[in-house]
Amino acid sequence: MDHTQVKALAALQPFIHLAATTKNASHRVVADLITRATSAPGTYVFTELLQIPVIQSLRSPDTPAEYRAYLTVLELFSWGTYEEYKSTASLKPPPHLSSPASDATANILYSTDTPHLPALNDAQTLKLRQLSLLSLASPFLPTAAAPSSPVALSYPSLIAALSLPDGSALESLVTSAIYASLVNASLSPTSLPPTVHIHSVSPLRDLRPQSLPALLAILSTWSSRCDSVVTSLQGNIDTIKASARSRNTLAAARQSRVDNAVLKVHADTANEGDDKQGTNSSKASQGLRGSKRDLDADDDVDSEEDAMDMDEGFGDLGHAYATPLSAGGDAGGSSAAGPSRGTKRGRPRG
């Protein structure tokens, strides 16, 4: 249940309790209860009060016409409009109540026994106009003033339907309905024609008697629209899926070609690398063999030089030992041999 409905029912509860607990109430007391309930702030739904037996007792043929008119007023607050209240004295039911199936409703709202309804006070007048605005703005509650849809929301049509003096009074009424959380609307006084845009309506209007066929027609139309929307959405979904499958197929084929090309490039690069590695290995082995021969030649040269040094050393030693023997072992021979060995040692090699 909407929170506005909860608030409206809470505001109506004291009057429901009073009507349910009052026994053998006079017609005047019941009429006064209806007046207070429809004038109280926050009361916007009245079906629960309308169904109480003490309220329905006003429908009795024995009830004076002036008090039966209060029951008609309560029914107008429940599901009627301000225009219907103004036109009740003409004794002509609205077009949507002219069918044989709704004759009983016509007798309730537009009985010839109640051509003159009681006058409304200021609070009742404001509230009935606010409730009438809900009916005029809702496409699901056909009324005499709005039989089809909320297309007649221009300033002139609303001023005529609500019996308002001018556009300022209409703007004041719409503003009060917005602050009461009855509608979500915006005003466009500078458009041509000036328009009241109703964005949402609180579900506060009660259903009219014998309104089931109209509701079924509305629901049938809504169901047909939903079916067409679902069919259109399903077609769009199928088209999107087919396009996605086509894109995936193309992407897979493209990726396969890219993978094959990458694998081929890697294989060619690996083969070239193996060939280069084999060539470098051959050159390295040849270089190692040449270096070994050079090292062996150097070793041979060093060995020959060492042998020559050793031969010269042994020659010097032999000459030294031979000189004392020839000189007879005197000191002079030793002195002569000394410089000779020193001179030979000081000779540069080679």
C-alpha positions in Angstrom: 0.0 0.0 0.0 1.3 3.4 -0.9 2.3 5.7 2.0 -0.2 8.3 0.9 -3.0 5.7 1.2 -1.7 4.8 4.7 -1.8 8.4 5.8 -5.3 9.0 4.3 -6.6 5.8 6.0 -5.1 6.9 9.3 -6.8 10.3 9.0 -10.1 8.6 8.3 -9.9 6.1 11.2 -11.5 8.3 13.9 -14.6 8.8 11.7 -14.8 5.1 10.9 -14.6 4.3 14.6 -17.3 6.8 15.4 -19.7 5.6 12.7 -19.1 1.9 13.6 -19.8 2.5 17.4 -22.8 4.8 17.0 -26.1 3.0 17.3 -29.5 4.3 16.4 -27.9 7.6 15.1 -30.3 10.1 13.6 -30.1 11.2 10.0 -28.8 14.6 11.1 -25.9 13.0 13.1 -24.9 10.8 10.1 -25.0 13.8 7.8 -22.9 15.8 10.2 -20.4 12.9 10.4 -20.1 12.9 6.6 -19.5 16.6 6.6 -16.8 16.5 9.2 -15.1 13.5 7.5 -14.9 15.2 4.1 -13.7 18.5 5.6 -11.0 17.0 7.8 -7.3 17.5 6.7 -5.7 14.4 5.2 -8.8 12.4 4.4 -8.7 11.5 0.8 -10.2 7.9 0.7 -13.8 7.2 1.8 -14.7 3.7 0.7 -14.2 2.3 4.2 -16.5 4.9 5.7 -19.0 4.5 2.8 -19.4 0.8 3.5 -20.4 1.2 7.2 -24.1 0.3 7.7 -25.0 3.5 9.5 -23.8 5.4 6.5 -25.7 3.2 4.1 -28.9 3.7 6.1 -29.2 7.0 4.4 -30.1 5.2 1.2 -33.4 4.0 2.7 -36.5 5.2 1.0 -37.7 6.5 4.3 -34.8 8.9 4.6 -35.7 12.5 3.7 -34.2 13.7 0.4 -32.1 16.4 2.1 -30.2 13.7 4.1 -29.9 11.3 1.1 -28.0 14.1 -0.6 -25.2 13.8 2.0 -24.7 10.2 0.9 -24.4 11.4 -2.7 -21.8 13.9 -1.6 -19.8 11.2 0.1 -19.9 9.1 -3.0 -18.7 12.1 -5.1 -15.7 12.5 -2.6 -15.0 8.8 -3.0 -14.9 8.6 -6.8 -16.5 11.7 -8.4 -15.4 15.1 -9.5 -16.2 18.7 -8.9 -17.7 19.0 -12.3 -20.1 16.2 -11.5 -21.1 17.9 -8.3 -21.9 21.1 -10.2 -23.9 19.2 -12.9 -25.9 17.0 -10.6 -28.8 19.4 -10.6 -29.2 18.9 -14.4 -30.3 15.3 -13.7 -28.2 14.1 -16.7 -25.7 11.3 -15.9 -22.3 11.5 -17.6 -21.8 9.5 -20.9 -19.9 6.7 -19.2 -22.8 6.0 -16.9 -25.5 6.0 -19.6 -25.3 2.2 -20.4 -27.9 -0.2 -19.0 -25.2 -1.9 -16.9 -24.6 1.3 -15.0 -28.2 2.4 -14.4 -27.9 1.5 -10.7 -24.9 3.8 -10.4 -26.7 6.6 -12.1 -29.5 6.2 -9.7 -27.1 6.5 -6.8 -25.2 9.5 -8.0 -27.9 11.3 -9.9 -31.1 10.4 -8.3 -34.1 12.6 -9.1 -34.8 12.6 -5.4 -31.6 14.7 -4.7 -31.6 17.4 -7.4 -30.1 19.8 -4.9 -26.9 18.8 -3.1 -25.8 20.5 0.1 -23.4 23.4 -0.3 -19.7 22.7 0.3 -17.6 24.6 2.7 -14.2 26.0 1.7 -12.3 22.9 3.0 -14.7 20.5 1.1 -14.5 22.6 -2.1 -10.6 22.6 -2.1 -10.5 18.9 -1.4 -13.0 17.9 -4.0 -11.1 20.0 -6.6 -7.8 18.3 -5.6 -9.4 14.9 -5.9 -10.9 15.9 -9.2 -7.4 16.9 -10.4 -6.3 13.3 -9.6 -9.1 11.9 -11.8 -8.4 14.3 -14.6 -4.7 13.5 -14.6 -5.0 9.7 -14.4 -5.6 7.7 -17.6 -6.8 4.7 -15.6 -9.8 6.4 -14.0 -12.1 7.5 -16.8 -14.5 10.3 -15.8 -17.0 12.6 -17.5 -14.4 15.3 -17.8 -11.5 13.0 -18.8 -12.9 10.0 -20.7 -9.7 8.8 -22.2 -6.3 10.0 -21.2 -4.7 13.0 -19.5 -4.4 15.0 -22.7 -6.6 17.9 -21.6 -4.3 19.4 -19.0 -4.1 22.8 -20.5 -4.9 25.8 -18.3 -8.3 26.5 -20.1 -9.6 23.0 -19.9 -8.6 22.6 -16.2 -10.1 25.9 -15.3 -13.4 24.9 -16.9 -13.4 21.4 -15.4 -12.6 22.7 -11.9 -14.7 25.9 -12.1 -11.8 28.1 -11.2 -11.8 31.9 -11.9 -8.3 32.2 -13.6 -4.9 30.7 -14.1 -3.6 32.0 -10.7 -6.3 30.0 -8.9 -5.4 26.9 -10.9 -1.7 27.3 -10.1 -2.5 27.7 -6.4 -4.6 24.5 -6.5 -1.9 22.5 -8.2 0.7 23.7 -5.8 -1.5 22.7 -2.8 -2.0 19.2 -4.4 1.8 18.9 -4.8 2.5 19.9 -1.2 -0.2 17.4 0.0 1.7 14.6 -2.0 -1.3 14.0 -4.2 0.5 14.6 -7.5 3.9 15.1 -8.9 3.5 17.9 -11.4 5.1 20.9 -13.0 3.6 24.1 -14.3 4.3 25.6 -17.7 2.5 28.9 -17.8 4.6 30.3 -20.7 3.9 27.5 -23.1 1.2 27.8 -25.8 -1.3 26.9 -24.5 -0.2 27.1 -20.8 0.0 23.5 -19.5 0.1 21.5 -16.3 2.4 18.5 -16.6 1.4 15.7 -14.3 4.2 13.2 -13.8 2.6 10.9 -11.3 -0.6 10.5 -9.3 -1.1 9.1 -5.9 -3.6 6.1 -5.8 -6.2 7.8 -3.7 -9.3 7.6 -5.8 -11.8 4.8 -5.2 -13.3 2.7 -7.9 -16.7 3.6 -9.2 -19.4 0.9 -9.0 -19.7 -1.1 -12.2 -16.2 0.0 -13.3 -14.9 -3.5 -13.8 -15.5 -3.6 -17.6 -13.6 -0.4 -18.1 -10.7 -1.7 -15.9 -10.6 -4.9 -17.9 -10.4 -2.9 -21.2 -7.6 -0.8 -19.8 -5.7 -3.9 -18.6 -6.3 -5.6 -21.9 -4.8 -2.6 -23.8 -1.9 -2.5 -21.4 -1.3 -6.3 -21.8 -1.3 -5.9 -25.6 1.3 -3.1 -25.4 3.4 -5.2 -23.1 3.3 -8.1 -25.5 4.3 -5.9 -28.5 7.2 -4.4 -26.4 8.4 -7.9 -25.4 8.2 -9.1 -29.0 10.2 -6.0 -30.1 12.8 -6.5 -27.4 13.2 -10.2 -28.2 13.8 -9.3 -31.9 16.4 -6.8 -30.8 18.0 -9.4 -28.5 18.2 -12.0 -31.3 19.7 -9.5 -33.7 22.3 -8.5 -31.1 23.2 -12.2 -30.4 23.6 -13.0 -34.1 25.8 -10.0 -34.6 27.9 -11.0 -31.6 28.3 -14.5 -32.9 29.4 -13.2 -36.3 31.9 -10.9 -34.6 33.3 -13.7 -32.5 33.7 -15.9 -35.6 35.6 -13.2 -37.4 37.7 -12.5 -34.3 38.6 -16.2 -33.9 39.6 -16.5 -37.6 41.7 -13.4 -37.3 43.4 -14.6 -34.1 44.2 -17.9 -35.7 45.9 -16.3 -38.7 47.9 -14.1 -36.3 49.0 -17.1 -34.2 50.1 -19.0 -37.3 52.1 -16.0 -38.5 53.8 -15.6 -35.1 54.7 -19.3 -35.0 56.1 -19.2 -38.5 58.3 -16.1 -37.6 59.5 -17.8 -34.4 60.5 -21.0 -36.4 62.4 -19.0 -39.0 64.2 -17.0 -36.4 65.2 -20.2 -34.5 66.6 -21.8 -37.7 68.7 -18.7 -38.5 70.0 -18.7 -34.9 71.1 -22.4 -35.2 73.0 -21.7 -38.4 74.9 -18.7 -37.0 75.8 -20.7 -33.9 77.3 -23.5 -36.0 79.5 -21.1 -38.0 80.8 -19.4 -34.8 81.7 -22.7 -33.3 83.8 -23.7 -36.3 85.7 -20.4 -36.3 86.3 -20.7 -32.5 87.8 -24.2 -32.9 90.1 -23.1 -35.7 91.3 -20.2 -33.6 92.0 -22.4 -30.7 94.1 -24.8 -32.8 96.2 -21.9 -34.2 96.9 -20.5 -30.8 98.2 -23.9 -29.6 100.7 -24.1 -32.4 102.0 -20.6 -31.6 102.4 -21.5 -27.9 104.4 -24.6 -28.8 106.7 -22.5 -31.1 107.3 -20.0 -28.3 108.1 -22.8 -25.9 110.7 -24.2 -28.3 112.5 -20.9 -28.6 112.7 -20.5 -24.9 114.1 -24.0 -24.5 116.8 -23.3 -27.1 117.8 -20.0 -25.3 118.0 -21.7 -21.9 120.2 -24.5 -23.4 122.6 -21.9 -24.9 122.9 -20.2 -21.5 123.6 -23.4 -19.8 126.3 -24.3 -22.4 128.0 -20.9 -21.9 128.0 -21.4 -18.1 129.5 -24.8 -18.2 132.2 -23.5 -20.6 133.3 -20.7 -18.2 133.5 -23.1 -15.3 135.7 -25.5 -17.3 138.1 -22.7 -18.2 138.4 -21.6 -14.6 139.2 -25.1 -13.3 141.7 -25.6 -16.1 143.8 -22.5 -15.5 145.1 -23.3 -12.0 146.3 -26.7 -13.3 148.4 -25.1 -16.0 149.9 -22.5 -13.8 150.9 -24.8 -11.1 148.4 -23.6 -8.5 150.1 -20.2 -7.8 148.2 -17.1 -6.6 149.0 -15.2 -9.8 147.1 -17.7 -11.8 144.1 -17.3 -9.6 144.3 -13.6 -9.9 144.5 -13.8 -13.7 141.6 -16.3 -13.8 139.3 -14.1 -11.7 139.0 -11.1 -14.1 138.7 -13.4 -17.0 135.6 -15.1 -15.5 134.1 -11.8 -14.5 134.7 -10.4 -17.9 132.9 -13.4 -19.5 130.0 -13.2 -17.1 129.6 -9.5 -17.9 129.4 -10.2 -21.7 125.9 -9.7 -23.0 124.1 -12.7 -24.3 123.7 -13.4 -27.9 
